[in-house]
């Protein structure tokens, strides 16, 4: 693999690691601190700028690899028109070139696709953090209100249980009366 495709592969591995870091379930305070650091750090901003420039080069490599793959595929159709000119070495050379071209297309394509997924995941997590901060800012219900809700819910449950028992007894009596009438 050439140097620039090795760099693209390293970039793909870096993106996969960053994606795993983004989706790791962290407590709210730790996640907020991490994203504040990422948003305010000048070093991270410079790295982000460099990575964006790198993605331009990756896009150019993707277009080039795609064109090579199309060219190799068209060479295949030319070889099929003249079957007597191909031998085992030419066929193996063709298959190797086709493999390398496809590998390069997949490598650069996945790198570009993962960059889009990372950007979207990052924005979704920022939205989640902002929503959680807004929820925390509006205030949570105090403990007395929640305990009153618990008492109300407990009272409703007891009433429903009593009504259920009453209806069950009525049903049992009605079935008993029906069976007594059938026995007569």
N, C-alpha and C positions, 0 to 999 in steps of 0.2 A: 504494500500500500504506500502511495506517495506521501510526502510530508504533509501536504495540505489536507489530504483525506484523513491522515492520522490526527491532525488538529481538529477536524470536524468530528471525528470519533470521540476525542477527548471532550469536546464541547457537548456532545450528546450525553456522555456519562455525567458530566457536570450538571446538565439540565435534569437528568433523572434523579440525581442526588438532591437538587434543589426542590424538585417536585415532591420527593419523599419528605423533606423537611417541612414543606408547606402543608402537607396533609396529615402530619403527625398530630394526634390529638393532644393539645396542650391546655393547661388551665388558662382562663381568660387573661389574667394579669401577665403571665409569661408571654402569651401570644401578642398582647398589646405592646409589651416592652420590645419584643423582637421586631414587630412591624414599625414601631416608632424609630428604632435604631436604623432599620432599612430605609425609612423615609427621610431621616435627617442626616445620615452619615455622608460626608463628602466623598469618602473613599468608595462607598457603595455606588454613589452617583457616577463617579468616574468609571468604575468597572461596568456599570450599566450602559454608559455611553460607548465604551469600547466594544461591548458585546453587541450592541445594535449595529455598529459599523461592521462587525464580523458577520452578522447575519446578511448583510448586503453581499458580502463575498460568498457566503454559503448559497445564497439565491443564485448568484452567477454560476457557481459550481453545479448547482442543480440543473440549470438550463443546459450547461455544457454536457453534463452526464446524460441528460435526456436526449440531446441531439446525437451523442455518440451511440446510445442504445438504438435509436431509430436508424442510424447509418449502418450499424452492424446487422440489424434485422433486414434492411434492404439488401445488404451484401449476401445474406442467406438466400434471398429470392433469386439473386443473380447466379449463385452456385447451383441452385436447383434447376435452372434453365440449361446448364451445361454440366450434367452429372459425370461426364467422363474426365473432367479436369480436376476433380477433387480426389485427394487421397487421405489416408488416415491422419497424417501430420497436419494437413490443412484443416481437416475437420476438427481435430483437437485444438488447434490454434483458434479456430472460429469459436468453439464452445468456451474456451478460456476467456477470450475477449468479451463474449456475450455475458459470461458470469461477472466479470469485473465491471462491465458497464451497468448491469442490473444492480450489483452491490452498491455502486456509487450513487445510483439514482435513489435507492432505498435509504442509504445512509444520509444523504443530504435532505431528502424529502422528510424523513422522520425527524431530523433535527429542526427543520423549519416548522413542521407540524407541532412538535413539542414546545417550541417557543410560543406559538399561539395559545396552546393549552396552559402554559405557565402564566402568561399574561392574564388570561381569563380567570384562572384560579386565584391569582394574586388579587385581582379586582373584587372577586366574590368574597374573599376573606376580609378584605378591607371594608366592604359593605357590611359584613357580619359584625365586625368589631365596632363599626360606627353605630349599628343598630343596638348592639349590646350596651354601648356607652349611653345612648339616648334612653334606653330602658332603665339603666341604673340612675340616670339623672332625673327621671320622672319620679323616682322613689318607689320603694316597694311597700306593700301594705304592712301596717304595724302588727305586732304579735297579737294584740287583743282582738283586732278585727279578724285575723285568721283563726283564732281560737273560738270566736263567736260563730264563724262559718262552720267550724268543726262541730260545735254543739248543735247548730241548726241541722246539719247533715245527719248527725247521730239521731236526733229526734225524728226526722223524716224517715230514716231507716227503720226505727222502731215502729212507727205508725204503719209503714208498708208491711212489715212483718206481721203485725197484728191483723191487718186487713187480709193478708194472704192466708193466715191460719183460719180466719173466719170463713173465707170463701171455700177453703179446702173442706172444712167441717160441713158446710152446706152441701157441697157436692157429694160428700160421702153419705149424708142423710138422704139426698135425692136418689142416689143409686140404690140405697138400701130399700127405699120405698118402692122403687120400680121392680126390684127383684122380689119383694114381698108380694106385689100384685101379680107377677108372673107365676109365683108358686101357688097362688090360690086358684 
